[in-house]
Amino acid sequence: MNKLAAAAIHEAGHALAAYKLGIPLSYSKIKPDDTGATMPMRGVKDWKNIVVTMGGEAAERLIFGVDETEFWRESTDFEVLGDDYDFKYVTNLLERNRHKLLTLAVQLLRKRFLRGAEIKAILDRCQ
C-alpha cells in the first residue's frame, strides 16, 4: 500500500467524521514525510471527539480492507479510548459517505493542505 494514499484516506476519514458530526475543522494536511494531521477547532472534548479520532483507522479499513496498516500503527490515534460501538458508528458513517471520503482524499493528495472552510466546501458540493 502507498503510504501517501493511506495518509490521504486516513486524514479524510477524520475530516469527514468531523464534518458529519458538525465539528468545525481548522485544517487537514499531509506532511512532507507522508504522514498527516487533521485539527478540529478547539473545545470539542466529548463522544464526538472519540468518533472523529477513530475516523482515520475506520477509513483505512473501509478503503484498503485491512485490519491495521503500517501507517495506522505509527499513528498517535491509538491513544484514544473508545469501544466497538464507537468504531462501528464511524465506520457506518464513512461507508454511507464513501464518495465524499474519496473526493476529499483526492483533494488532499492534490493540495496537501486544506483549510477547514475548503474541506466544508468540498464536502458540501459532493452529492
N, C-alpha and C positions, 0 to 999 in steps of 0.2 A: 504494500500500500504506500502511496505517495504521502509523505509527511505534510507537505503543503496542503494537499487536498483534505487530509484529515484535520488539519488546523482550521481550515475554512468551514468545514462541516461542523466541527466542534463549536467554534465561536458562533456560527449561525444558529446552532441549537440553543445556546444561551440567549442570544438576542431575540429569537422568535418566541421562546418561552416568556421572556420579559414582556415583549410586545403583547402577546395574547393575554397576559395577566395584568396588563395596564401599568407596568413598571417602566417609567421613562429611563432611557439609557443616555449615558454621556458619550460613549463610543464603543466600537468594536474594531479590533485591529489584528493583523498578522505581523509579527515581529520579524526582523531580519534573519533570525535563527529558525524561522518557520514554526514557531510556537505562536500562541495568540493570547489575547486578553479582551474581555468584554466587561465594561464597567457600568453598572446601574447607577442612577443618581443616588446620592447618599440618603440614608434614613430608612431603607427597607430592611427590616430585621425580623420578618415573620415567616410563616409557612411558604409564602410565595418566593422568598429568597432561596429556600431549600430547593424548591422545584426548578427555579431558574438555574441554580448551580448544577443540578442533575441534568439539565438540558444538553450539555455538551456531550456527556457519555451516551445519553439516550439517542442523540442524533447520529453519533458514530455507529452505534449498534444497529440503528434503523437503516442507515445507508450502506454500511460496509458488511453488515451481517456477522459481526464478530462479537464475542463476549467482552474482550478487552483488547485495545490496540496498544502498541508501544507508546504512542502519543498520550493516551489516557493514563497509562501507568506513570508517566512523567508528570502528570498534572497535579496541581495542588487541590483540585476539586475533591480528591479523596477525603479531605479533612471534614467535609460536610456530613452531618448526620441526618439521615433520612431513612425511610423504610420502603418496603416493596410497594406499598400503595402509592407513595410519592413518585417512585420511579415509573410505575405503570401509568400513573396520571400523565406525567410529562411525555412518556413515550406515545401514548394515545393522542395527546395534543399535537405532537410533531407529526405523527402519521396522518392525521386529518388535514394537516397543512404542509404536506411534503413538497408541493410545488413552491410554496413560499420559502421553505427551508433551502431548497436547491437554488432558487433565484437569488436569495441573499448570499449563499455561499459563493456563487459565481461572481457576484459583485465584490465580495471580499477578496477573492482571488485576483480580480482585475485591479482594484484600487488599493488594497492592503490596509486602508484606514477608512472607516465610515463614522461620521458623527451621528449622534442619536437621531437628529432630525432627518438625516439621509436614510437611516435604517427605517424609520417610520414611513417615510415617503415611498421607499421601495416596496415595503410590505403592504402599504395602503393601496398601491397600484395593482398588486397581484390579485387575481380572482381565484 
